[in-house]
Amino acid sequence: MPALLFSMQLGYAQDKPAEKGKVGKTVNKVGNKTAEVSVKTASAVVDKKYDSKIGPQGQTIYINKDSRYYYVNSRGKKVFVSKARLKDKPAKK
Protein backbone atom coordinates (compact mmCIF):
# COMPACT_ATOMS: atom_id res chain seq x y z
CA MET A 1 0.00 0.00 0.00
CA PRO A 2 2.72 2.62 0.84
CA ALA A 3 4.51 1.81 -2.42
CA LEU A 4 1.33 2.52 -4.37
CA LEU A 5 0.86 5.90 -2.70
CA PHE A 6 4.52 6.77 -3.27
CA SER A 7 4.33 5.91 -6.96
CA MET A 8 1.14 7.97 -7.36
CA GLN A 9 2.86 10.98 -5.79
CA LEU A 10 5.83 10.65 -8.15
CA GLY A 11 3.51 10.51 -11.14
CA TYR A 12 1.69 13.63 -10.03
CA ALA A 13 4.94 15.50 -9.35
CA GLN A 14 6.23 14.71 -12.83
CA ASP A 15 3.16 16.20 -14.51
CA LYS A 16 3.60 19.66 -13.00
CA PRO A 17 6.89 20.80 -14.67
CA ALA A 18 5.44 20.11 -18.12
CA GLU A 19 3.04 23.03 -17.65
CA LYS A 20 5.10 25.88 -19.05
CA GLY A 21 3.76 28.89 -20.84
CA LYS A 22 3.82 32.65 -20.42
CA VAL A 23 4.18 32.35 -16.65
CA GLY A 24 7.29 30.19 -16.92
CA LYS A 25 8.88 32.49 -19.49
CA THR A 26 8.09 35.55 -17.39
CA VAL A 27 9.60 33.95 -14.30
CA ASN A 28 12.78 33.19 -16.28
CA LYS A 29 12.99 36.78 -17.56
CA VAL A 30 12.52 38.21 -14.08
CA GLY A 31 15.08 35.81 -12.62
CA ASN A 32 17.64 36.63 -15.31
CA LYS A 33 17.17 40.38 -14.87
CA THR A 34 17.45 40.07 -11.09
CA ALA A 35 20.67 38.06 -11.46
CA GLU A 36 22.09 40.56 -13.95
CA VAL A 37 21.38 43.58 -11.73
CA SER A 38 22.72 41.92 -8.59
CA VAL A 39 25.96 40.76 -10.25
CA LYS A 40 26.50 44.20 -11.82
CA THR A 41 25.93 45.86 -8.45
CA ALA A 42 28.34 43.49 -6.70
CA SER A 43 30.92 43.99 -9.47
CA ALA A 44 30.68 47.76 -9.19
CA VAL A 45 31.32 47.56 -5.45
CA VAL A 46 34.01 44.86 -5.35
CA ASP A 47 35.86 45.20 -8.66
CA LYS A 48 37.31 48.10 -10.58
CA LYS A 49 35.43 49.51 -13.57
CA TYR A 50 37.52 49.94 -16.74
CA ASP A 51 36.50 53.45 -17.89
CA SER A 52 38.43 53.73 -21.16
CA LYS A 53 37.37 50.39 -22.71
CA ILE A 54 34.09 48.64 -23.55
CA GLY A 55 33.17 45.05 -24.37
CA PRO A 56 32.62 43.55 -27.83
CA GLN A 57 29.00 44.79 -27.94
CA GLY A 58 29.49 47.92 -25.82
CA GLN A 59 29.25 46.30 -22.37
CA THR A 60 30.76 47.81 -19.25
CA ILE A 61 34.07 46.13 -18.43
CA TYR A 62 35.19 45.27 -14.90
CA ILE A 63 38.62 44.16 -13.66
CA ASN A 64 38.70 41.59 -10.86
CA LYS A 65 41.39 41.10 -8.20
CA ASP A 66 43.33 38.77 -10.54
CA SER A 67 43.49 41.50 -13.24
CA ARG A 68 41.07 39.61 -15.50
CA TYR A 69 38.62 41.57 -17.65
CA TYR A 70 34.94 40.65 -17.75
CA TYR A 71 31.45 41.92 -18.44
CA VAL A 72 28.08 40.74 -17.12
CA ASN A 73 25.74 39.21 -19.70
CA SER A 74 21.93 39.36 -19.72
CA ARG A 75 21.67 36.18 -17.62
CA GLY A 76 23.87 37.54 -14.83
CA LYS A 77 26.97 35.53 -15.73
CA LYS A 78 30.48 36.98 -15.76
CA VAL A 79 31.97 36.61 -19.25
CA PHE A 80 35.75 36.91 -19.21
CA VAL A 81 37.40 38.50 -22.25
CA SER A 82 40.96 39.07 -23.31
CA LYS A 83 42.35 42.58 -23.45
CA ALA A 84 42.71 42.20 -27.24
CA ARG A 85 38.90 41.86 -27.64
CA LEU A 86 38.17 45.12 -25.81
CA LYS A 87 37.32 48.26 -27.76
CA ASP A 88 38.11 51.88 -27.02
CA LYS A 89 35.26 53.80 -25.50
CA PRO A 90 33.91 56.45 -27.90
CA ALA A 91 34.68 60.03 -26.93
CA LYS A 92 31.74 62.12 -25.76
CA LYS A 93 30.90 65.07 -27.96
N, C-alpha and C positions, 0 to 999 in steps of 0.2 A: 504494500500500500504506500509507504513513504517514497519508494522509487517511482511510482506512478505520479505522485504529486510533484516530485522533483523534476521529472521529465516534462510535465505539463508547464511548469514554471519556466523551464529553459526554452520551450517552444514559444511561449508568449513573449519572453524577453527578446528573442531573435526577430520577432515580427516588428517591433518598434523602430529600430534604426532604419528600416527600409522606407519609412515615411519621411521623405525629404522633399521639400518644395521651397517656396519663397521664404518660409520661416528659417529653414536650415541655412539658406544662402545668406540671409540677413544676419543671422547669428555669426556666420563665418566672417562677413564683412566687418561687423562691429568688433569681433575679436581681433582681426588683423589690424584694424585701425588703432585699437587700444594698445596692442603690442608695439606697433610702430611709434606711437606717441611716447609710450613709457621708455622704450629703448633710446629714442632721440633725446628725451629729457635726461636720462641717466648718463648718456654719452656727453651731453653738454656740460654736465656737472663734473664728471670724473675725468674725461679725456679732453685734450686740447683740440680746438677747432682750427682747421687749416684755412686761413682767410684768403690766400692768394690763388688757391686751386679749387677746382670743382671736379665732380665725378664724370664718367663717360656720358651720362645723360643730364648733367647739370646738378647732381646731388651735392649736398653739403658733405665735406670730407672731415673726418675726425682722425686724430693720431692717438693711439693707445700708449700705455706705458712701455711697450716693447718697440716703439717707433714704427708700428705698422699702420698703414693707411686703410681706412674703411669708410663705407657709407651704410646707411640703414635703408633696406628696401621696404616695399609696401606691406610686407608680411611681418615686419619687425625683426628681421634677421640682419646681422652684421655681415656685409659683403666686403671682404678684403681685396684690395686692388694694389697693383704695383705702382710705383711712382711714375713709371713710363706711360701708364694709361690715364693719368690725370691731365686735365686741361687747365690752361690759364683762365682765371676768372675775368670776364669782360669788364672793361673800365666803365665806370658810371659817367654819363654825360651830363 
